[in-house]
Amino acid sequence: MLNSSHEEYKMMFEVEEKLWWYQTLHQRVLEGIVENFGQNKEIQILDVGAGTGGLLTFLQKQGYTNIQGIDYSESSLSFCQQRGLNVQKMNAAELGNHFPNESFDVIVCNDVVYCLDSEAIKSTLAGIAKLLRPKGVFLTNNNAFDMFFGTHDIAVGGKHRFTKSTYAQYLPATLTIEKHTYWPFFLSPLILAVRKLQQLQLKLNLIDKTQIVSDVSLPSAGINQLFYQCSRIERRLFDSTPFGSSVFLTIKK
């Protein structure tokens, strides 16, 4: 992230349990876990790039006990400690060198690798493959489609936007994409319009790049609830949708 990274993490920490986007993402992760492991709450779960700990907190509230995470940011670790979570400082690209005596049923890596260079992405995914148990599940959300590039990408240091096929190019041979969906589908025209406006403003130098912050902010309660319900209906109606600013993948070993 930019030099305001601590402020970015602080913004995330303050809204992560309330913002429609995080709530939807956390529900998608839970659905992926339940689909593969039923109501077994004792499975081993690792969150790679735990951020401020919102997902781990959510899973903890769902009754999962064997959960832990890693992150490389001191700000992230500080906020995770405030939540009483087991999160270690670790570089995701060096994941394969750690946890010599552990393996995991579920590994989650949400919105992390888009900030890495190509070699670091390969190293991160190789480490995940190494630590994932046979028949384990790797759940991952990532920025999708270059057309959705906007100020958020600049604010968080994003280097990539993916499709299913471009993400698959980084996967080691032991991992296979089983399911994928682009989301949010219903809201994608609105998001795309905002991002296209941002692209125009950037092109015309109407935005000071040194003052850019991410899109992580809580709208009014009514708008937040509307967006959440749109995403909830979308999940119920469709197993997979073809378009959106993010791509969520279920990957098996």
N, C-alpha and C positions, 0 to 999 in steps of 0.2 A: 504494500500500500504506500501512499504518499506519506509525507512527514506528519500528517494528521492521523496516523494509523491508530493511536490510542483512542482518539475521539471517535473514529469509525467503530472500533470495538465497543466503546462505551454506548454508542447509539444502538448497536446490535444487542448488547446486553439488556438495554432498557426496553426494547420492543419485541425481542425474540419469542416470548411466550404469548404475545398478543397479536402480532402482525399476521394478516391473512396468508401471506406467502409462506412464512415459516410454519404456521399451523398446518397448511396444506402439505408442505414438504414432509413434515414430521409424520403426518397421517399416512403419506405414501410409503415412508420407511416402515412404519408399523404394519401396514397391510402386506408389504413384501416379506416381513419376518413371519407374520401369522400364516401367510399362504404356504410357507415352506416348513415351518416348525410348529404350527398349531398354537396351543396355549402353553407350550413348554417355556416357563419363565427362567429356567436355569441355564439356558444356552449361553455360550461365551460370545460377547459382542465387543468389537473394537471400533471406535470412531476415529478415523484418520483425518486430522484437521478439525478438532472439536470446537474451534471457535470459542465462544463464551459459554459453551456447555448447554445450550438450549435443547439439543436433541437428547443428550444423555439425561438431562433432567426430566424430559418428557418420557423417556423409556423407563426411568426410575419410578415415575408416577404410575406407569402401566404395570409395575410389579417385577421388572427385570432386575436381577441382583448382580449378575456377573458381567458388569459393564465397565469399560475403561476407555480412555482416549489418549491421543497425542496431539500436540501442537507445538510449533516452534516459536510462537510469539509470547513474549513475557506478559504483554497485556492480556492475551487470551488466558494464559495460565493463572493470572491474578483473578480474573473474573470467574474462572472455573473453581478456584479455591474458595471464593466467596459462596459458591453453591455447594461446597463440600464434595466435589467430584474427584475421582481418581484419574487425573490427567497428567501425563509426563511430558517434559520438554524433549522433543525429538524432531529431527528433520525427516519429512515424509519420504524423501528420496533415499534415505538411509534405513528405511524401515526393515529391510531384509537382514540387516546386521543386528537387530535387536530381538527380544523375546525368544531366546534360544530354547527355552523349555515350555513354550506356550504355543497353542494354535487356537483358531477361532471358528465358530460356526457361522457367524455373521461379521462381515467387515463393511463399514459404511464410510464413504469418502465423498462428501458433498461440497461442490463448488470450491475445490482446492487446486486441481491440476491445471486449470486454465491459466493460473498465474505462473506456471513453471515452464522452463524451456523443454524442448522435445526429449532430450536425454534424461532429464529429471522426471518427466512423465513416465518414460519407460522404466526407470529404476523404481519409482513409486509403485507402479502396477506389478512389477516383478516381485517386489517385497510383499504386496498384498497376496499375490498368487502363492508365494512361499508359506505365508502364515495361515492361509485359508485351509480348513480341513477338507478332505474329500467329501463331495456333495454339499460343501458349504456354499453360502450365498454372499455375493458382493453386490451391494446396493450403492448406486452412485448417481448424483445429480450434477449436471454441468450446463454452463451457458451454451445456447444453441443458435445456429444460423448467424452468419456474418451481418446480415441485414439488420439485426437487432443491436448492433454495436452502438454504444452511447456513452454518456458521461460517467455512468456507473463503472464501465470497463476501465476508464482512465483512472477513476478514483481508487479502485482496488488493485490496479496494476495488472489487469487482464491481458493475456497474450494470445489467447485462443478462444474461438467459439466452435462448437462441435456439431456434427451430425452423428447418427448411429455409425455410419461407415467410416468417418474420419476418426472417431474414438476407437473403433475396432482395430484400426491399424497399429495402435499402441499396445494392444493386449498381448500378453504372452500366450503361447499355444495351448497352455493348460486351462485357459479361461475362455468361456463361450457366452456370448450375449443370448439370453433366453427370451427376454421381453424388453420392449422399450416403448416409451411414449413421449411425445412432445407436449409441453404444457406451459402456461395455461392456454387452452385452445380458445374458449369463448372470449377471453380478454385480450387475445393476441392482436387484433386490429387496433385497439386503443394503445397498447404498449408499443406497437410498431409505429404508430403515428407520432407518439412522443419521442421515440428514438430518431425518427427521420427528421423531426424538427431540431433535435439536438445536433444531429450530423450537419444540418444546414448552418446552424449557429456556430458550430466549430469551424466549418469551412470559411465562414465570413468573419472569423475572429471576433465573434460577439460574446464569447465565453472566455473568461480568464481561467486558463488551465491550472494555474497555481491555487485557485480557490474552489476547485471542484470537490464536491462531496458525493458519496454514494446515494443510491435510491432508498437506502434503509431508513425509512421514517414512517411514523404511524399516522394514517389519514384519520379523518373524523370517524367516530364509531359507526355511523350509518354506512359510509363508503367501505370501511373495513369489513363490516358484516356482509355487505352486498358482494364484494369481491370474493370473500370466503365461501359464500353460498353458491356463487357461480362455479367456483372450482370444485366444490363438493358435488354439485349436480353433474358436472362434467365427469368426475371419477365414477359416479354411479351409472351413467349412461354408456360410457365407452371404456373398454379395456385399454385402447390405444388411440391416440389422436395424432394427426400428421403434421401439426404445426404449432409452434409456440416458442417462447424465448428461452426455455430450458428443455433439456432432454434427460429423462430419468430412465436408468437402465438397471435391469436385473440380470446379473451375470453369475454363471455357475462354474464350479470346478469339477 
